Each structure stands twice: as structure tokens, then as C-alpha cells.
Amino acid sequence: MQIKNGLLCPLLTIDYAGPLQELKALPGYQELKTTADAHKIQLIPSVMSIAGGIYTSVGSISLAFATESDEWMGKAGKEEKGKAAAGTDS
């Protein structure tokens, strides 16, 4: 979990396309809150904007936090990097 690796700013926003009561009842939410509290990160739950809800659908979740820059490789890129490190590069 990125919280344990460190954030540049002690804030984590979580937007939910639905009522916040539903968000807080979802599996994993309480664990996220407990982890954030333990690392002195402020968790900011909010209702997703209407536009966000339309484009993502009801029940969607969006997280935002700031970390150090990291190159995005996606799943395929990580698999290739792992093969190269193991010396099994094709």
C-alpha cells in the first residue's frame, strides 16, 4: 500500500459515486482508514462530482494522493522488467 511507502503530502482523497454511508460500509474502507490514521494521513472522503459519476458509473471510487515520480509500466512492462532481472529475457 502506497501509504506505507510514504506520501509527499499527508492527504488522501477518496471520491465515491454514491452516498458516503455506502463508501464507509465497503470492504476495505475501515482498513484504509486505520492505516491512514496510523501513518498520520488525513483521509478525505467525498461524493464524486456528477460528471465523474456519469463517466465512471454509480459505485465507482477514485483515489488521489501525491508520491515521488515513478515511471508507469503497466502490467506488461512489470512482467518484462521481472524477466530481465531474472535473466529470462527472450
Gaussian input, Z-matrix of N, CA and C with variables (Angstrom, degrees):
# hf/3-21g

backbone

0 1
 N
 C     1     B1
 C     2     B2     1     A1
 N     3     B3     2     A2     1     D1
 C     4     B4     3     A3     2     D2
 C     5     B5     4     A4     3     D3
 N     6     B6     5     A5     4     D4
 C     7     B7     6     A6     5     D5
 C     8     B8     7     A7     6     D6
 N     9     B9     8     A8     7     D7
 C    10    B10     9     A9     8     D8
 C    11    B11    10    A10     9     D9
 N    12    B12    11    A11    10    D10
 C    13    B13    12    A12    11    D11
 C    14    B14    13    A13    12    D12
 N    15    B15    14    A14    13    D13
 C    16    B16    15    A15    14    D14
 C    17    B17    16    A16    15    D15
 N    18    B18    17    A17    16    D16
 C    19    B19    18    A18    17    D17
 C    20    B20    19    A19    18    D18
 N    21    B21    20    A20    19    D19
 C    22    B22    21    A21    20    D20
 C    23    B23    22    A22    21    D21
 N    24    B24    23    A23    22    D22
 C    25    B25    24    A24    23    D23
 C    26    B26    25    A25    24    D24
 N    27    B27    26    A26    25    D25
 C    28    B28    27    A27    26    D26
 C    29    B29    28    A28    27    D27
 N    30    B30    29    A29    28    D28
 C    31    B31    30    A30    29    D29
 C    32    B32    31    A31    30    D30
 N    33    B33    32    A32    31    D31
 C    34    B34    33    A33    32    D32
 C    35    B35    34    A34    33    D33
 N    36    B36    35    A35    34    D34
 C    37    B37    36    A36    35    D35
 C    38    B38    37    A37    36    D36
 N    39    B39    38    A38    37    D37
 C    40    B40    39    A39    38    D38
 C    41    B41    40    A40    39    D39
 N    42    B42    41    A41    40    D40
 C    43    B43    42    A42    41    D41
 C    44    B44    43    A43    42    D42
 N    45    B45    44    A44    43    D43
 C    46    B46    45    A45    44    D44
 C    47    B47    46    A46    45    D45
 N    48    B48    47    A47    46    D46
 C    49    B49    48    A48    47    D47
 C    50    B50    49    A49    48    D48
 N    51    B51    50    A50    49    D49
 C    52    B52    51    A51    50    D50
 C    53    B53    52    A52    51    D51
 N    54    B54    53    A53    52    D52
 C    55    B55    54    A54    53    D53
 C    56    B56    55    A55    54    D54
 N    57    B57    56    A56    55    D55
 C    58    B58    57    A57    56    D56
 C    59    B59    58    A58    57    D57
 N    60    B60    59    A59    58    D58
 C    61    B61    60    A60    59    D59
 C    62    B62    61    A61    60    D60
 N    63    B63    62    A62    61    D61
 C    64    B64    63    A63    62    D62
 C    65    B65    64    A64    63    D63
 N    66    B66    65    A65    64    D64
 C    67    B67    66    A66    65    D65
 C    68    B68    67    A67    66    D66
 N    69    B69    68    A68    67    D67
 C    70    B70    69    A69    68    D68
 C    71    B71    70    A70    69    D69
 N    72    B72    71    A71    70    D70
 C    73    B73    72    A72    71    D71
 C    74    B74    73    A73    72    D72
 N    75    B75    74    A74    73    D73
 C    76    B76    75    A75    74    D74
 C    77    B77    76    A76    75    D75
 N    78    B78    77    A77    76    D76
 C    79    B79    78    A78    77    D77
 C    80    B80    79    A79    78    D78
 N    81    B81    80    A80    79    D79
 C    82    B82    81    A81    80    D80
 C    83    B83    82    A82    81    D81
 N    84    B84    83    A83    82    D82
 C    85    B85    84    A84    83    D83
 C    86    B86    85    A85    84    D84
 N    87    B87    86    A86    85    D85
 C    88    B88    87    A87    86    D86
 C    89    B89    88    A88    87    D87
 N    90    B90    89    A89    88    D88
 C    91    B91    90    A90    89    D89
 C    92    B92    91    A91    90    D90
 N    93    B93    92    A92    91    D91
 C    94    B94    93    A93    92    D92
 C    95    B95    94    A94    93    D93
 N    96    B96    95    A95    94    D94
 C    97    B97    96    A96    95    D95
 C    98    B98    97    A97    96    D96
 N    99    B99    98    A98    97    D97
 C   100   B100    99    A99    98    D98
 C   101   B101   100   A100    99    D99
 N   102   B102   101   A101   100   D100
 C   103   B103   102   A102   101   D101
 C   104   B104   103   A103   102   D102
 N   105   B105   104   A104   103   D103
 C   106   B106   105   A105   104   D104
 C   107   B107   106   A106   105   D105
 N   108   B108   107   A107   106   D106
 C   109   B109   108   A108   107   D107
 C   110   B110   109   A109   108   D108
 N   111   B111   110   A110   109   D109
 C   112   B112   111   A111   110   D110
 C   113   B113   112   A112   111   D111
 N   114   B114   113   A113   112   D112
 C   115   B115   114   A114   113   D113
 C   116   B116   115   A115   114   D114
 N   117   B117   116   A116   115   D115
 C   118   B118   117   A117   116   D116
 C   119   B119   118   A118   117   D117
 N   120   B120   119   A119   118   D118
 C   121   B121   120   A120   119   D119
 C   122   B122   121   A121   120   D120
 N   123   B123   122   A122   121   D121
 C   124   B124   123   A123   122   D122
 C   125   B125   124   A124   123   D123
 N   126   B126   125   A125   124   D124
 C   127   B127   126   A126   125   D125
 C   128   B128   127   A127   126   D126
 N   129   B129   128   A128   127   D127
 C   130   B130   129   A129   128   D128
 C   131   B131   130   A130   129   D129
 N   132   B132   131   A131   130   D130
 C   133   B133   132   A132   131   D131
 C   134   B134   133   A133   132   D132
 N   135   B135   134   A134   133   D133
 C   136   B136   135   A135   134   D134
 C   137   B137   136   A136   135   D135
 N   138   B138   137   A137   136   D136
 C   139   B139   138   A138   137   D137
 C   140   B140   139   A139   138   D138
 N   141   B141   140   A140   139   D139
 C   142   B142   141   A141   140   D140
 C   143   B143   142   A142   141   D141
 N   144   B144   143   A143   142   D142
 C   145   B145   144   A144   143   D143
 C   146   B146   145   A145   144   D144
 N   147   B147   146   A146   145   D145
 C   148   B148   147   A147   146   D146
 C   149   B149   148   A148   147   D147
 N   150   B150   149   A149   148   D148
 C   151   B151   150   A150   149   D149
 C   152   B152   151   A151   150   D150
 N   153   B153   152   A152   151   D151
 C   154   B154   153   A153   152   D152
 C   155   B155   154   A154   153   D153
 N   156   B156   155   A155   154   D154
 C   157   B157   156   A156   155   D155
 C   158   B158   157   A157   156   D156
 N   159   B159   158   A158   157   D157
 C   160   B160   159   A159   158   D158
 C   161   B161   160   A160   159   D159
 N   162   B162   161   A161   160   D160
 C   163   B163   162   A162   161   D161
 C   164   B164   163   A163   162   D162
 N   165   B165   164   A164   163   D163
 C   166   B166   165   A165   164   D164
 C   167   B167   166   A166   165   D165
 N   168   B168   167   A167   166   D166
 C   169   B169   168   A168   167   D167
 C   170   B170   169   A169   168   D168
 N   171   B171   170   A170   169   D169
 C   172   B172   171   A171   170   D170
 C   173   B173   172   A172   171   D171
 N   174   B174   173   A173   172   D172
 C   175   B175   174   A174   173   D173
 C   176   B176   175   A175   174   D174
 N   177   B177   176   A176   175   D175
 C   178   B178   177   A177   176   D176
 C   179   B179   178   A178   177   D177
 N   180   B180   179   A179   178   D178
 C   181   B181   180   A180   179   D179
 C   182   B182   181   A181   180   D180
 N   183   B183   182   A182   181   D181
 C   184   B184   183   A183   182   D182
 C   185   B185   184   A184   183   D183
 N   186   B186   185   A185   184   D184
 C   187   B187   186   A186   185   D185
 C   188   B188   187   A187   186   D186
 N   189   B189   188   A188   187   D187
 C   190   B190   189   A189   188   D188
 C   191   B191   190   A190   189   D189
 N   192   B192   191   A191   190   D190
 C   193   B193   192   A192   191   D191
 C   194   B194   193   A193   192   D192
 N   195   B195   194   A194   193   D193
 C   196   B196   195   A195   194   D194
 C   197   B197   196   A196   195   D195
 N   198   B198   197   A197   196   D196
 C   199   B199   198   A198   197   D197
 C   200   B200   199   A199   198   D198
 N   201   B201   200   A200   199   D199
 C   202   B202   201   A201   200   D200
 C   203   B203   202   A202   201   D201
 N   204   B204   203   A203   202   D202
 C   205   B205   204   A204   203   D203
 C   206   B206   205   A205   204   D204
 N   207   B207   206   A206   205   D205
 C   208   B208   207   A207   206   D206
 C   209   B209   208   A208   207   D207
 N   210   B210   209   A209   208   D208
 C   211   B211   210   A210   209   D209
 C   212   B212   211   A211   210   D210
 N   213   B213   212   A212   211   D211
 C   214   B214   213   A213   212   D212
 C   215   B215   214   A214   213   D213
 N   216   B216   215   A215   214   D214
 C   217   B217   216   A216   215   D215
 C   218   B218   217   A217   216   D216
 N   219   B219   218   A218   217   D217
 C   220   B220   219   A219   218   D218
 C   221   B221   220   A220   219   D219
 N   222   B222   221   A221   220   D220
 C   223   B223   222   A222   221   D221
 C   224   B224   223   A223   222   D222
 N   225   B225   224   A224   223   D223
 C   226   B226   225   A225   224   D224
 C   227   B227   226   A226   225   D225
 N   228   B228   227   A227   226   D226
 C   229   B229   228   A228   227   D227
 C   230   B230   229   A229   228   D228
 N   231   B231   230   A230   229   D229
 C   232   B232   231   A231   230   D230
 C   233   B233   232   A232   231   D231
 N   234   B234   233   A233   232   D232
 C   235   B235   234   A234   233   D233
 C   236   B236   235   A235   234   D234
 N   237   B237   236   A236   235   D235
 C   238   B238   237   A237   236   D236
 C   239   B239   238   A238   237   D237
 N   240   B240   239   A239   238   D238
 C   241   B241   240   A240   239   D239
 C   242   B242   241   A241   240   D240
 N   243   B243   242   A242   241   D241
 C   244   B244   243   A243   242   D242
 C   245   B245   244   A244   243   D243
 N   246   B246   245   A245   244   D244
 C   247   B247   246   A246   245   D245
 C   248   B248   247   A247   246   D246
 N   249   B249   248   A248   247   D247
 C   250   B250   249   A249   248   D248
 C   251   B251   250   A250   249   D249
 N   252   B252   251   A251   250   D250
 C   253   B253   252   A252   251   D251
 C   254   B254   253   A253   252   D252
 N   255   B255   254   A254   253   D253
 C   256   B256   255   A255   254   D254
 C   257   B257   256   A256   255   D255
 N   258   B258   257   A257   256   D256
 C   259   B259   258   A258   257   D257
 C   260   B260   259   A259   258   D258
 N   261   B261   260   A260   259   D259
 C   262   B262   261   A261   260   D260
 C   263   B263   262   A262   261   D261
 N   264   B264   263   A263   262   D262
 C   265   B265   264   A264   263   D263
 C   266   B266   265   A265   264   D264
 N   267   B267   266   A266   265   D265
 C   268   B268   267   A267   266   D266
 C   269   B269   268   A268   267   D267

   B1=1.4509
   B2=1.5219
   B3=1.3165
   B4=1.4603
   B5=1.5242
   B6=1.3052
   B7=1.4646
   B8=1.5173
   B9=1.3191
   B10=1.4634
   B11=1.5231
   B12=1.3395
   B13=1.4632
   B14=1.5182
   B15=1.3152
   B16=1.4550
   B17=1.5214
   B18=1.3194
   B19=1.4592
   B20=1.5253
   B21=1.3159
   B22=1.4591
   B23=1.5200
   B24=1.3111
   B25=1.4574
   B26=1.5307
   B27=1.3151
   B28=1.4645
   B29=1.5310
   B30=1.3243
   B31=1.4612
   B32=1.5204
   B33=1.3236
   B34=1.4541
   B35=1.5200
   B36=1.3207
   B37=1.4622
   B38=1.5192
   B39=1.3118
   B40=1.4588
   B41=1.5226
   B42=1.3213
   B43=1.4714
   B44=1.5211
   B45=1.3071
   B46=1.4633
   B47=1.5172
   B48=1.3141
   B49=1.4680
   B50=1.5299
   B51=1.3113
   B52=1.4545
   B53=1.5247
   B54=1.3309
   B55=1.4672
   B56=1.5315
   B57=1.3350
   B58=1.4622
   B59=1.5299
   B60=1.3325
   B61=1.4626
   B62=1.5265
   B63=1.3285
   B64=1.4699
   B65=1.5282
   B66=1.3359
   B67=1.4603
   B68=1.5254
   B69=1.3176
   B70=1.4656
   B71=1.5220
   B72=1.3328
   B73=1.4667
   B74=1.5279
   B75=1.3333
   B76=1.4624
   B77=1.5287
   B78=1.3464
   B79=1.4638
   B80=1.5336
   B81=1.3043
   B82=1.4486
   B83=1.5169
   B84=1.3285
   B85=1.4692
   B86=1.5235
   B87=1.3240
   B88=1.4659
   B89=1.5331
   B90=1.3310
   B91=1.4718
   B92=1.5339
   B93=1.3342
   B94=1.4600
   B95=1.5202
   B96=1.3213
   B97=1.4671
   B98=1.5227
   B99=1.3170
   B100=1.4653
   B101=1.5319
   B102=1.3300
   B103=1.4669
   B104=1.5249
   B105=1.3212
   B106=1.4670
   B107=1.5297
   B108=1.3168
   B109=1.4655
   B110=1.5308
   B111=1.3295
   B112=1.4675
   B113=1.5269
   B114=1.3378
   B115=1.4551
   B116=1.5339
   B117=1.3269
   B118=1.4713
   B119=1.5305
   B120=1.3384
   B121=1.4645
   B122=1.5226
   B123=1.3193
   B124=1.4621
   B125=1.5205
   B126=1.3184
   B127=1.4629
   B128=1.5253
   B129=1.3208
   B130=1.4646
   B131=1.5266
   B132=1.3374
   B133=1.4621
   B134=1.5266
   B135=1.3312
   B136=1.4580
   B137=1.5190
   B138=1.3105
   B139=1.4586
   B140=1.5189
   B141=1.3318
   B142=1.4606
   B143=1.5269
   B144=1.3161
   B145=1.4598
   B146=1.5317
   B147=1.3182
   B148=1.4663
   B149=1.5252
   B150=1.3336
   B151=1.4692
   B152=1.5213
   B153=1.3271
   B154=1.4563
   B155=1.5106
   B156=1.3219
   B157=1.4563
   B158=1.5139
   B159=1.3174
   B160=1.4710
   B161=1.5252
   B162=1.3282
   B163=1.4651
   B164=1.5235
   B165=1.3217
   B166=1.4620
   B167=1.5171
   B168=1.2861
   B169=1.4652
   B170=1.5209
   B171=1.3052
   B172=1.4591
   B173=1.5261
   B174=1.3383
   B175=1.4536
   B176=1.5212
   B177=1.3251
   B178=1.4667
   B179=1.5201
   B180=1.3279
   B181=1.4615
   B182=1.5175
   B183=1.3212
   B184=1.4592
   B185=1.5267
   B186=1.3348
   B187=1.4667
   B188=1.5209
   B189=1.3229
   B190=1.4602
   B191=1.5198
   B192=1.3421
   B193=1.4580
   B194=1.5173
   B195=1.3251
   B196=1.4658
   B197=1.5220
   B198=1.3462
   B199=1.4561
   B200=1.5257
   B201=1.3111
   B202=1.4627
   B203=1.5231
   B204=1.3120
   B205=1.4575
   B206=1.5200
   B207=1.3123
   B208=1.4560
   B209=1.5160
   B210=1.3215
   B211=1.4542
   B212=1.5244
   B213=1.3132
   B214=1.4627
   B215=1.5122
   B216=1.3366
   B217=1.4564
   B218=1.5166
   B219=1.3026
   B220=1.4513
   B221=1.5216
   B222=1.3041
   B223=1.4555
   B224=1.5305
   B225=1.3250
   B226=1.4653
   B227=1.5240
   B228=1.3192
   B229=1.4557
   B230=1.5153
   B231=1.3252
   B232=1.4598
   B233=1.5201
   B234=1.3355
   B235=1.4606
   B236=1.5181
   B237=1.3392
   B238=1.4596
   B239=1.5245
   B240=1.3279
   B241=1.4617
   B242=1.5283
   B243=1.3245
   B244=1.4572
   B245=1.5304
   B246=1.3344
   B247=1.4619
   B248=1.5195
   B249=1.3237
   B250=1.4631
   B251=1.5248
   B252=1.3204
   B253=1.4591
   B254=1.5125
   B255=1.3368
   B256=1.4602
   B257=1.5216
   B258=1.3366
   B259=1.4543
   B260=1.5157
   B261=1.3423
   B262=1.4706
   B263=1.5238
   B264=1.3147
   B265=1.4664
   B266=1.5247
   B267=1.3274
   B268=1.4675
   B269=1.5086
   A1=108.63
   A2=117.25
   A3=122.01
   A4=112.73
   A5=118.59
   A6=120.28
   A7=109.94
   A8=117.17
   A9=121.42
   A10=111.66
   A11=118.13
   A12=122.21
   A13=112.31
   A14=117.02
   A15=122.02
   A16=113.43
   A17=115.15
   A18=123.20
   A19=108.82
   A20=117.45
   A21=121.05
   A22=111.75
   A23=116.15
   A24=122.75
   A25=107.00
   A26=119.28
   A27=120.80
   A28=114.14
   A29=115.88
   A30=121.48
   A31=109.62
   A32=116.21
   A33=122.02
   A34=106.56
   A35=116.16
   A36=119.36
   A37=108.88
   A38=115.18
   A39=121.46
   A40=107.43
   A41=115.61
   A42=121.96
   A43=108.41
   A44=115.52
   A45=120.97
   A46=109.74
   A47=116.82
   A48=121.69
   A49=108.22
   A50=114.71
   A51=122.32
   A52=109.05
   A53=117.08
   A54=120.71
   A55=111.75
   A56=116.40
   A57=120.33
   A58=112.59
   A59=117.23
   A60=119.85
   A61=110.05
   A62=116.75
   A63=120.86
   A64=110.72
   A65=116.65
   A66=120.79
   A67=110.34
   A68=116.30
   A69=121.43
   A70=112.66
   A71=117.17
   A72=121.50
   A73=112.48
   A74=117.79
   A75=120.54
   A76=111.56
   A77=116.71
   A78=119.78
   A79=110.23
   A80=116.97
   A81=121.59
   A82=115.08
   A83=117.67
   A84=119.06
   A85=111.08
   A86=117.10
   A87=119.91
   A88=111.02
   A89=116.75
   A90=120.38
   A91=110.24
   A92=116.70
   A93=121.36
   A94=110.36
   A95=116.89
   A96=121.48
   A97=111.08
   A98=116.94
   A99=121.52
   A100=110.53
   A101=117.10
   A102=121.74
   A103=110.42
   A104=116.70
   A105=120.70
   A106=110.08
   A107=117.37
   A108=121.27
   A109=111.17
   A110=116.71
   A111=121.21
   A112=111.92
   A113=117.25
   A114=121.65
   A115=112.16
   A116=115.30
   A117=122.38
   A118=112.39
   A119=114.85
   A120=122.32
   A121=107.57
   A122=117.18
   A123=120.97
   A124=109.36
   A125=116.98
   A126=123.29
   A127=107.63
   A128=116.40
   A129=121.27
   A130=108.93
   A131=117.14
   A132=119.73
   A133=110.18
   A134=116.30
   A135=119.82
   A136=110.09
   A137=114.87
   A138=121.31
   A139=107.70
   A140=115.85
   A141=121.75
   A142=109.85
   A143=115.83
   A144=119.97
   A145=109.98
   A146=116.18
   A147=120.44
   A148=110.52
   A149=116.90
   A150=120.16
   A151=110.77
   A152=117.34
   A153=120.62
   A154=111.82
   A155=116.62
   A156=121.17
   A157=112.87
   A158=117.05
   A159=121.06
   A160=110.30
   A161=116.76
   A162=120.43
   A163=113.60
   A164=117.90
   A165=119.88
   A166=113.62
   A167=119.74
   A168=129.25
   A169=112.39
   A170=114.86
   A171=123.04
   A172=109.27
   A173=115.80
   A174=120.98
   A175=114.24
   A176=117.72
   A177=120.77
   A178=110.61
   A179=115.26
   A180=122.35
   A181=108.86
   A182=115.58
   A183=122.05
   A184=107.90
   A185=116.77
   A186=122.02
   A187=109.22
   A188=116.67
   A189=120.76
   A190=109.14
   A191=115.00
   A192=121.41
   A193=108.20
   A194=116.55
   A195=121.34
   A196=109.80
   A197=115.95
   A198=122.06
   A199=109.16
   A200=115.09
   A201=119.62
   A202=108.04
   A203=116.48
   A204=122.17
   A205=110.19
   A206=116.43
   A207=121.64
   A208=108.06
   A209=116.67
   A210=120.55
   A211=109.60
   A212=117.18
   A213=121.98
   A214=108.68
   A215=116.24
   A216=120.25
   A217=111.82
   A218=117.88
   A219=120.32
   A220=110.61
   A221=117.26
   A222=122.24
   A223=112.09
   A224=117.93
   A225=121.22
   A226=110.79
   A227=117.94
   A228=121.54
   A229=112.19
   A230=117.67
   A231=121.41
   A232=110.85
   A233=117.06
   A234=120.35
   A235=110.41
   A236=117.72
   A237=121.88
   A238=111.00
   A239=116.60
   A240=120.73
   A241=109.62
   A242=117.17
   A243=121.67
   A244=111.61
   A245=117.63
   A246=121.56
   A247=110.57
   A248=116.50
   A249=120.53
   A250=109.84
   A251=117.86
   A252=121.27
   A253=112.10
   A254=116.55
   A255=121.28
   A256=112.33
   A257=117.42
   A258=121.53
   A259=113.60
   A260=116.63
   A261=121.05
   A262=111.01
   A263=116.06
   A264=120.73
   A265=110.10
   A266=118.23
   A267=122.38
   A268=112.32
   D1=133.32
   D2=-175.74
   D3=-60.77
   D4=-30.26
   D5=179.59
   D6=-56.87
   D7=-42.48
   D8=-179.06
   D9=-68.66
   D10=-26.42
   D11=178.61
   D12=-81.99
   D13=-14.88
   D14=177.66
   D15=106.44
   D16=143.19
   D17=177.49
   D18=-119.92
   D19=153.00
   D20=176.83
   D21=-74.03
   D22=-27.35
   D23=-178.86
   D24=-132.86
   D25=135.10
   D26=-175.13
   D27=-78.00
   D28=47.19
   D29=-179.75
   D30=-132.86
   D31=142.46
   D32=173.36
   D33=-138.12
   D34=118.83
   D35=178.36
   D36=-100.13
   D37=142.59
   D38=177.81
   D39=-132.82
   D40=115.65
   D41=179.28
   D42=-101.04
   D43=138.56
   D44=-178.56
   D45=-128.47
   D46=132.51
   D47=178.22
   D48=-86.04
   D49=72.78
   D50=-178.86
   D51=164.86
   D52=-178.28
   D53=-179.85
   D54=-65.49
   D55=142.50
   D56=-179.73
   D57=-62.19
   D58=-27.29
   D59=176.86
   D60=-61.37
   D61=-38.06
   D62=177.66
   D63=-67.39
   D64=-43.11
   D65=178.51
   D66=-56.93
   D67=-48.71
   D68=-176.23
   D69=-67.81
   D70=-18.24
   D71=178.57
   D72=-92.18
   D73=-7.32
   D74=-178.26
   D75=-68.84
   D76=147.27
   D77=176.34
   D78=-58.97
   D79=133.87
   D80=178.15
   D81=94.34
   D82=-18.43
   D83=-177.95
   D84=-64.02
   D85=-46.30
   D86=-178.03
   D87=-64.48
   D88=-36.49
   D89=176.99
   D90=-64.83
   D91=-41.58
   D92=176.92
   D93=-60.58
   D94=-45.51
   D95=179.89
   D96=-63.54
   D97=-43.62
   D98=179.47
   D99=-62.45
   D100=-43.83
   D101=179.18
   D102=-64.76
   D103=-43.58
   D104=178.37
   D105=-61.24
   D106=-46.53
   D107=179.54
   D108=-60.20
   D109=-42.55
   D110=-178.34
   D111=-64.43
   D112=-27.08
   D113=-179.31
   D114=-103.96
   D115=14.80
   D116=178.78
   D117=55.82
   D118=40.45
   D119=175.75
   D120=-104.19
   D121=128.94
   D122=178.02
   D123=-81.66
   D124=118.91
   D125=176.59
   D126=-89.35
   D127=124.98
   D128=-177.14
   D129=-118.29
   D130=94.25
   D131=176.71
   D132=-79.86
   D133=141.91
   D134=176.91
   D135=-151.37
   D136=159.25
   D137=176.53
   D138=-78.67
   D139=130.64
   D140=179.97
   D141=-62.33
   D142=148.59
   D143=177.85
   D144=-62.27
   D145=160.61
   D146=178.30
   D147=-59.43
   D148=-43.86
   D149=179.57
   D150=-61.49
   D151=-44.58
   D152=178.43
   D153=-61.38
   D154=-42.47
   D155=178.80
   D156=-64.82
   D157=-36.20
   D158=178.73
   D159=-66.93
   D160=-44.43
   D161=-176.26
   D162=-76.88
   D163=-23.44
   D164=-177.76
   D165=-108.78
   D166=-23.51
   D167=179.32
   D168=92.60
   D169=161.25
   D170=-178.15
   D171=-60.16
   D172=136.98
   D173=178.45
   D174=89.66
   D175=0.06
   D176=179.36
   D177=-74.15
   D178=151.47
   D179=178.91
   D180=-125.00
   D181=140.84
   D182=176.33
   D183=-131.19
   D184=130.00
   D185=177.29
   D186=-112.06
   D187=145.67
   D188=175.53
   D189=-138.23
   D190=131.70
   D191=176.39
   D192=-156.72
   D193=161.57
   D194=-178.32
   D195=-109.46
   D196=129.53
   D197=177.75
   D198=-134.68
   D199=175.90
   D200=173.91
   D201=-62.68
   D202=153.62
   D203=178.54
   D204=-62.85
   D205=139.41
   D206=178.94
   D207=-144.33
   D208=139.98
   D209=179.71
   D210=-72.74
   D211=127.37
   D212=178.49
   D213=-83.10
   D214=123.58
   D215=179.44
   D216=-114.87
   D217=-18.33
   D218=-175.84
   D219=69.62
   D220=178.41
   D221=-176.22
   D222=-61.70
   D223=-47.09
   D224=-178.04
   D225=-62.41
   D226=-41.40
   D227=179.62
   D228=-63.87
   D229=-39.34
   D230=178.65
   D231=-66.85
   D232=-38.54
   D233=178.63
   D234=-64.10
   D235=-42.25
   D236=178.90
   D237=-65.56
   D238=-40.70
   D239=178.97
   D240=-63.67
   D241=-40.22
   D242=178.51
   D243=-64.38
   D244=-40.69
   D245=177.80
   D246=-63.75
   D247=-42.97
   D248=-178.86
   D249=-64.14
   D250=-41.14
   D251=179.74
   D252=-66.85
   D253=-30.91
   D254=179.90
   D255=-86.87
   D256=-5.40
   D257=179.78
   D258=77.19
   D259=21.85
   D260=179.65
   D261=-109.36
   D262=24.72
   D263=-178.69
   D264=-63.77
   D265=130.88
   D266=-177.38
   D267=-79.08

